[in-house]
Every structure is written in structure tokens, then in C-alpha cells.
Amino acid sequence: MKAKVSIILAVYNVEKYIRKTLDSVINQTFSEIEIIVTDNKSTDKTLNIVEEYAKNDERFVIYKNTSNLKQGIARNFGVKMARGDYIFFLDGDDYLELDAIEKLYKRITESNADITICTWNQFDDLTNRIDRNHVYAKLKQIPAEFDNKTFNWRDIKYSVFWQTSVPWDKMYKRDFLINKDVKFPGGIYFEDNVFVYDALFKAERISILREDLIYYRCNRKNAVTNTRNKTFFDYFKIFNLIGDNLKKIGLYEEMKYFYWDYKVITLYWWFMKIRLPYKREFFNKMKYDFKHLDMSEQDKEFVRNRTLFLISRFTKLPFFIYYPFFFFSDKIFRIEKGKKNYAVIFFSTYEKWYDYR
């Protein structure tokens, strides 16, 4: 029986969670699946557990990497091996509602979409609590008018960079990924952002399903986002790749104001989270990066006030002044949110030429 959906799991040292993940996959109400597991040279019992499941289920395909190639390359291998018409990515510590694949498959086939996006819940690994109201997970930036029809990035142009940048809340048409050459970059962390935005900008038809079908595990001890160390420096590479992709498809000039806003605010957000031993170096890299945005005086008339304020703050102040005098007040007032506590924002005369829905 030919698989209709290929579920791709790139795994590394998730022995504590992989059984719950695999149980949620093998027991799906939609059975016409193949389960492609690419193991990144796990040093715990992850691969043993996967092989145990595979002995009793012919739908498994296991690929053993000879070294840890990080998730991006492992997922790319999975797409190459996939035989299904549709692709779904799943992390080895997350899990699914048992009808998730059935509902996503129905939505993407009926809408003939390149991508279908669903909503999800956040599962806290420390408290075992489920957050069913997580703003980032609920597609609130996409108007309800698109619930029952397809759309593309132009329809959500003002908020496209504020959609979920994770690949695992989406089902993709495999031919779309292959023909449009949508791939994960290799050898870096946070590669999801590059893949997802490339896919969103290249998709002609996108549909959504406002149903919580996935449980995303947060606060996991060994998760990359919890390390708060030099892995965060890969975000500079990530944003360069996103910008390069926009240039390749001829959309950089049209989207640069939105791209700059997303880049500046996200880098600022990770600067606030990175551990103290790395803050100064991250600060200086932001300073260098912001100075080389190639933003003209005319451009500044169309860039959001909060973005200009952050650029000014980081390019004009040295770290030894910013950190003791402004860091904690910025954290309290959350200037990346555009709060009007700061005079430069409150009295700004820059034209607000767009606003997020």
C-alpha cells in the first residue's frame, strides 16, 4: 500500500520522550502513512527504541546518520526518501492528537493547498501543564475570513513574518517542496525559520485548520532554546539566509521593511534571553549588523518606530552603558512591543504606513 503521508522525525537523544511521540504516530486514525526516522547519531537509547517499534510496524523507515548533522540536513534526507504525496514533520519530543494526520490530510487535499497550517498546544515539561491559549500557537494573525478558503503570502503581507516559524504545525505537498527547492539549511541551529518563510513565500495556495492537533513540549532541559548560550549566535546567519532567499525570488525590496522589523525585534528578544557571559558579544554583533542594514534616510520614513528606536539604542550606546542603565528598564517596558513609555516612540512623527492585523 502506497503511503499518502510521510511523517518525518529527525531525532537525537530523546529516549525519555520518544515512546509517547511514536505511540501518537502509530495509532493515528489515518493509517496510510510512512514513518521516516532519521537518527542523528544518538548516544542514548533513542535509536534502540525506534528499532523496537519498527520490528512490529512495516511503515517505519530508519536512516542512521554517521554523525550529528543537526535537524536541518536530517529532515532534508527524510524528504528525499519520502514516498508520500504529503510531508509532515514531527519532533521527537512532541506528540499528536490521534486524528491529527487525518484532519490535516483532509484539509490539504480538499483545499488543494501547497501548505496547510493547524493550531497547537504547549506542554510544559517541568510542570506537566498544558497551555491551550498560547498566542503564538493560535494563528491569531490570520483573519477568520481565510478559514474556509486558500490564500497566499500577499493576503497576509503585513503579518507574514509574525506567523509561526515552526515546520511541524504544517502539512506540505511533497511536489511543492521538491519543485520549489524548499530545503532546510544545514549545519546551523534555528534552521526552521529559513525553511518556513521560504515555503510561505513560494506557496501559491495556503489553507489553515483552527484545531489544536499537536502538543509542543517546552522547558525541556536539553532543548536548544533552553541552552541560552552561543547557539543563539546562529540567528545572525539565519536572518542573512532569509534575506538571501527574498533576494533570490525577487521580493527583497518589497518586503525589506517587514523583514527589518522582524530581524531587529527578534535579535533583540534573543539578546534579552541569552546568558550574561554571552551578552556583550551578542550586543556587539547586533551593533555591527544594525549598522550594515543598508537603510537609507528615506527608508526610515517607512520603518516602524520601535524598530528605529532599537537600532538607535544598539548602534549608539556601548555595552558598558547600555547594560547597567537600560537593560532592565527595557525588559520591564518591553520596547519591542512598541510601548509608548519612551518619548522617542510617543512623540515620533514617522508615518505608520502599515499595522499588523
Buried (B, 14 or more C-beta within 10 A) or exposed (E): EEBBBBBBBBBBBBBBBBBBBBEBBBEBEBBBBBBBBBBBBBEEBBBEBBBEBBEEEEBBBBBEBEEBBBBBBBBBBBBEBBEBBBBBBBBBBBBBBBBBBBBBBBBBBEBEBBBBBBBBBBBEBEEEEEBEEBEBBBBBBBEEEBEEEBBBBEBBEEBBBBBBBBBBBBBBBBEBBBEBEBBBBBEBBBBBBBBBBBBBBBBBBBBBBEBBBBBBBBBBEEEBBEBBEBBBBBBBBBBEBBBEBBEEEEBBEEBBBBBBBBBBBBBBEBBBEBEEEBBBEBBEBBBEBBEEBEBEEEBEEBBBBBBBBBBEBBBEBEBEEBBEEEBEEBEEEEBBEBBBEBEBBEEBEEEEEEEEE
